[in-house]
């Protein structure tokens, strides 16, 4: 599954929208983030780690790196 599909699936599970995420990113970064901008970043895999951390925060989740088993 690619980044855009994973994020969309998580957003749907939480009952939120990409519009909500775009507004959340705008509020927490101080930079305007449109739904198109967010979608393009997710689709092209150019989203920053700091933005992914904020998305996780908005979804009440956390990013975790762990060793492969």
MMTF fields as JSON, N, C-alpha, C and O atoms, coordinates in Angstrom:
{
  "mmtfVersion": "1.0.0",
  "mmtfProducer": "UNKNOWN",
  "numBonds": 275,
  "numAtoms": 276,
  "numGroups": 69,
  "numChains": 1,
  "numModels": 1,
  "chainsPerModel": [1],
  "groupsPerChain": [69],
  "chainIdList": ["A"],
  "bondAtomList": [4, 2, 8, 6, 12, 10, 16, 14, 20, 18, 24, 22, 28, 26, 32, 30, 36, 34, 40, 38, 44, 42, 48, 46, 52, 50, 56, 54, 60, 58, 64, 62, 68, 66, 72, 70, 76, 74, 80, 78, 84, 82, 88, 86, 92, 90, 96, 94, 100, 98, 104, 102, 108, 106, 112, 110, 116, 114, 120, 118, 124, 122, 128, 126, 132, 130, 136, 134, 140, 138, 144, 142, 148, 146, 152, 150, 156, 154, 160, 158, 164, 162, 168, 166, 172, 170, 176, 174, 180, 178, 184, 182, 188, 186, 192, 190, 196, 194, 200, 198, 204, 202, 208, 206, 212, 210, 216, 214, 220, 218, 224, 222, 228, 226, 232, 230, 236, 234, 240, 238, 244, 242, 248, 246, 252, 250, 256, 254, 260, 258, 264, 262, 268, 266, 272, 270],
  "bondOrderList": [1, 1, 1, 1, 1, 1, 1, 1, 1, 1, 1, 1, 1, 1, 1, 1, 1, 1, 1, 1, 1, 1, 1, 1, 1, 1, 1, 1, 1, 1, 1, 1, 1, 1, 1, 1, 1, 1, 1, 1, 1, 1, 1, 1, 1, 1, 1, 1, 1, 1, 1, 1, 1, 1, 1, 1, 1, 1, 1, 1, 1, 1, 1, 1, 1, 1, 1, 1],
  "groupList": [{"groupName": "UNK", "atomNameList": ["N", "CA", "C", "O"], "elementList": ["N", "C", "C", "O"], "formalChargeList": [0, 0, 0, 0], "bondAtomList": [1, 0, 2, 1, 3, 2], "bondOrderList": [1, 1, 2], "singleLetterCode": "X", "chemCompType": "L-PEPTIDE LINKING"}],
  "groupTypeList": [0, 0, 0, 0, 0, 0, 0, 0, 0, 0, 0, 0, 0, 0, 0, 0, 0, 0, 0, 0, 0, 0, 0, 0, 0, 0, 0, 0, 0, 0, 0, 0, 0, 0, 0, 0, 0, 0, 0, 0, 0, 0, 0, 0, 0, 0, 0, 0, 0, 0, 0, 0, 0, 0, 0, 0, 0, 0, 0, 0, 0, 0, 0, 0, 0, 0, 0, 0, 0],
  "groupIdList": [1, 2, 3, 4, 5, 6, 7, 8, 9, 10, 11, 12, 13, 14, 15, 16, 17, 18, 19, 20, 21, 22, 23, 24, 25, 26, 27, 28, 29, 30, 31, 32, 33, 34, 35, 36, 37, 38, 39, 40, 41, 42, 43, 44, 45, 46, 47, 48, 49, 50, 51, 52, 53, 54, 55, 56, 57, 58, 59, 60, 61, 62, 63, 64, 65, 66, 67, 68, 69],
  "secStructList": [7, 7, 2, 2, 2, 2, 2, 2, 2, 2, 2, 2, 2, 6, 6, 7, 7, 2, 2, 2, 2, 2, 2, 2, 2, 2, 2, 2, 2, 1, 1, 7, 7, 7, 2, 2, 2, 2, 2, 2, 2, 2, 2, 6, 6, 7, 7, 7, 2, 2, 2, 2, 2, 2, 2, 2, 2, 2, 6, 6, 7, 7, 7, 7, 7, 7, 7, 7, 7],
  "xCoordList": [0.857, 0.0, 0.903, 1.901, 0.561, 1.383, 0.939, -0.071, 1.707, 1.476, 0.077, -0.606, -0.353, -1.661, -2.782, -3.713, -2.712, -3.758, -3.73, -4.781, -2.538, -2.442, -3.03, -3.801, -2.664, -3.18, -4.693, -5.414, -5.178, -6.63, -7.378, -8.458, -6.821, -7.464, -7.526, -8.554, -6.437, -6.415, -7.38, -8.073, -7.422, -8.338, -9.781, -10.582, -10.111, -11.467, -11.804, -12.917, -10.843, -11.071, -11.386, -12.183, -10.759, -10.969, -12.181, -12.528, -12.824, -13.992, -13.638, -14.449, -12.442, -11.986, -11.872, -12.211, -11.394, -11.224, -9.832, -9.154, -9.415, -8.145, -8.225, -7.212, -9.416, -9.605, -9.257, -8.59, -9.711, -9.374, -7.86, -7.297, -7.2, -5.744, -5.04, -4.085, -5.495, -4.888, -5.017, -4.061, -6.192, -6.396, -5.522, -4.94, -5.428, -4.602, -3.144, -2.48, -2.651, -1.267, -1.061, -0.038, -2.015, -1.914, -1.82, -0.991, -2.664, -2.691, -1.415, -0.946, -0.858, 0.29, 1.646, 2.667, 1.667, 2.934, 3.008, 4.093, 1.856, 1.828, 1.921, 2.015, 1.896, 1.951, 0.653, 0.118, 0.152, -1.09, -0.867, 0.099, -1.756, -1.705, -3.093, -4.03, -3.218, -4.511, -4.685, -3.724, -5.907, -6.194, -5.432, -4.926, -5.347, -4.608, -3.123, -2.486, -2.574, -1.162, -0.876, 0.097, -1.714, -1.543, -1.664, -0.84, -2.672, -2.858, -1.665, -1.209, -1.164, -0.005, 1.232, 1.981, 1.445, 2.599, 2.495, 3.488, 1.314, 1.124, 1.297, 1.943, 0.721, 0.772, 2.194, 2.586, 2.962, 4.315, 5.385, 6.579, 4.946, 5.871, 6.898, 8.073, 6.448, 7.335, 6.964, 7.439, 6.127, 5.717, 6.87, 7.584, 7.044, 8.144, 7.797, 6.633, 8.859, 8.679, 7.929, 7.047, 8.269, 7.595, 6.097, 5.284, 5.733, 4.322, 3.642, 2.491, 4.343, 3.779, 3.583, 2.611, 4.503, 4.333, 3.078, 2.339, 2.83, 1.622, 0.364, -0.658, 0.428, -0.715, -1.002, -2.158, 0.036, -0.143, -0.774, -1.674, -0.302, -0.854, -2.333, -3.146, -2.68, -4.074, -4.965, -6.147, -4.384, -5.133, -5.054, -5.538, -4.441, -4.24, -3.456, -3.804, -2.387, -1.521, -0.076, 0.186, 0.849, 2.261, 3.002, 2.608, 4.081, 4.944, 5.933, 6.493, 6.146, 7.04, 7.996, 7.583, 9.274, 10.283, 10.707, 10.993, 10.749, 11.152, 11.941, 11.843, 12.706, 13.505, 12.587, 11.531, 13.004, 12.253, 12.478, 13.55, 11.465, 11.62, 11.968, 12.133],
  "yCoordList": [-1.177, 0.0, 1.241, 1.278, 2.25, 3.453, 4.461, 4.269, 5.526, 6.51, 7.104, 7.177, 7.525, 8.171, 7.22, 7.635, 5.972, 5.013, 4.694, 4.545, 4.589, 4.32, 5.466, 5.243, 6.698, 7.855, 7.96, 8.199, 7.787, 7.857, 6.793, 7.062, 5.598, 4.53, 4.897, 4.695, 5.432, 5.827, 6.98, 6.997, 7.932, 9.068, 8.573, 9.027, 7.653, 7.102, 6.343, 6.457, 5.566, 4.818, 5.754, 5.421, 6.93, 7.896, 8.794, 9.624, 8.623, 9.442, 10.883, 11.784, 11.108, 12.45, 12.577, 11.651, 13.725, 13.961, 14.523, 14.998, 14.462, 15.082, 16.599, 17.251, 17.157, 18.594, 18.949, 19.952, 18.125, 18.332, 18.291, 19.136, 17.304, 17.198, 18.414, 18.916, 18.891, 20.07, 21.283, 22.041, 21.468, 22.575, 22.4, 23.368, 21.183, 20.89, 21.238, 21.876, 20.813, 21.121, 22.627, 23.149, 23.324, 24.78, 25.453, 26.34, 25.032, 25.632, 25.354, 26.213, 24.174, 23.787, 24.097, 24.045, 24.419, 24.789, 26.282, 26.825, 26.947, 28.361, 28.617, 29.767, 27.555, 27.67, 27.116, 26.122, 27.78, 27.307, 25.938, 25.736, 25.016, 23.68, 23.367, 23.139, 23.358, 23.062, 21.554, 20.794, 21.142, 19.722, 19.206, 18.084, 20.02, 19.608, 19.46, 18.513, 20.395, 20.332, 19.073, 18.368, 18.791, 17.603, 16.338, 15.431, 16.272, 15.093, 14.877, 13.749, 15.967, 15.855, 15.366, 14.536, 15.878, 15.441, 13.957, 13.232, 13.51, 12.102, 11.22, 10.174, 11.642, 10.857, 10.733, 9.674, 11.814, 11.814, 11.441, 11.46, 11.103, 10.737, 11.824, 11.535, 13.081, 14.197, 14.858, 15.951, 14.199, 14.755, 14.626, 13.624, 15.625, 15.641, 14.815, 14.6, 14.368, 13.603, 14.444, 13.933, 15.72, 16.591, 16.694, 16.774, 16.691, 16.726, 15.403, 15.389, 14.298, 12.992, 12.888, 12.289, 13.467, 13.474, 14.244, 13.817, 15.369, 16.145, 15.4, 15.468, 14.694, 13.892, 12.808, 12.57, 12.156, 11.131, 11.745, 11.158, 12.922, 13.617, 13.935, 13.748, 14.412, 14.744, 13.51, 13.604, 12.345, 11.086, 10.397, 9.277, 11.075, 10.52, 9.208, 8.205, 9.258, 8.103, 8.565, 9.747, 7.631, 7.992, 7.19, 6.079, 7.781, 7.075, 6.25, 6.732, 5.025, 4.136, 3.466, 2.922, 3.511, 2.76, 1.616, 1.817, 0.42, -0.724, -1.694, -1.682, -2.512, -3.522, -4.534, -4.878, -5.003, -6.08, -7.361, -7.585, -8.185, -9.443, -10.582, -11.713],
  "zCoordList": [0.0, 0.0, 0.0, 0.72, -0.799, -0.839, 0.218, 0.894, 0.347, 1.403, 1.349, 2.371, 0.176, 0.064, 0.477, 1.168, 0.073, 0.444, 1.931, 2.555, 2.501, 3.941, 4.749, 5.683, 4.388, 5.12, 4.938, 5.907, 3.72, 3.481, 4.277, 4.802, 4.371, 5.139, 6.618, 7.265, 7.151, 8.562, 8.823, 9.84, 7.91, 8.04, 8.06, 8.876, 7.172, 7.118, 8.399, 8.913, 8.919, 10.165, 11.319, 12.196, 11.318, 12.399, 12.151, 12.992, 10.988, 10.67, 10.341, 10.553, 9.828, 9.482, 7.967, 7.23, 7.512, 6.078, 5.807, 6.717, 4.544, 4.16, 4.317, 4.571, 4.167, 4.386, 5.825, 6.077, 6.771, 8.178, 8.371, 9.067, 7.75, 7.892, 7.31, 7.903, 6.164, 5.545, 6.466, 6.634, 7.058, 7.995, 9.234, 9.725, 9.733, 10.906, 10.622, 11.439, 9.458, 9.083, 8.963, 9.408, 8.373, 8.234, 9.593, 9.799, 10.512, 11.843, 12.629, 13.375, 12.468, 13.284, 12.657, 13.342, 11.371, 10.734, 10.456, 10.244, 10.455, 10.123, 8.631, 8.204, 7.833, 6.375, 5.807, 6.296, 4.76, 4.136, 3.499, 2.763, 3.785, 3.185, 2.644, 3.409, 1.335, 0.716, 0.59, 0.705, 0.357, 0.152, -1.065, -1.049, -2.124, -3.324, -3.035, -3.496, -2.272, -1.915, -1.103, -1.371, -0.118, 0.711, -0.132, -0.013, -0.97, -1.827, -2.752, -2.935, -3.332, -4.221, -3.477, -3.99, -2.273, -1.476, -1.135, -1.202, -0.775, -0.441, -1.671, -1.607, -2.783, -4.011, -4.552, -5.043, -4.46, -5.023, -3.995, -4.296, -2.781, -1.695, -1.411, -1.186, -1.423, -1.107, 0.216, 0.525, 0.987, 2.274, 3.261, 3.264, 4.082, 5.043, 6.277, 6.615, 6.927, 8.158, 9.19, 9.881, 9.299, 10.271, 9.971, 10.893, 8.693, 8.322, 8.655, 9.09, 8.456, 8.81, 10.323, 10.782, 11.098, 12.555, 12.94, 13.827, 12.285, 12.566, 12.141, 12.825, 11.026, 10.587, 11.617, 11.966, 12.1, 13.131, 14.378, 14.978, 14.762, 15.926, 15.711, 16.616, 14.528, 14.212, 14.281, 14.611, 13.963, 13.989, 15.349, 15.513, 16.327, 17.666, 17.581, 18.204, 16.787, 16.583, 16.741, 16.962, 16.625, 16.649, 15.585, 15.229, 15.089, 14.145, 14.949, 15.933, 14.542, 15.284, 14.313, 13.289, 14.648, 13.909, 14.804, 15.984, 14.25, 15.056, 14.189, 12.962, 14.84, 14.155, 13.49, 14.02, 12.326, 11.683, 12.466, 13.029, 12.492, 13.229, 12.317, 12.776]
}
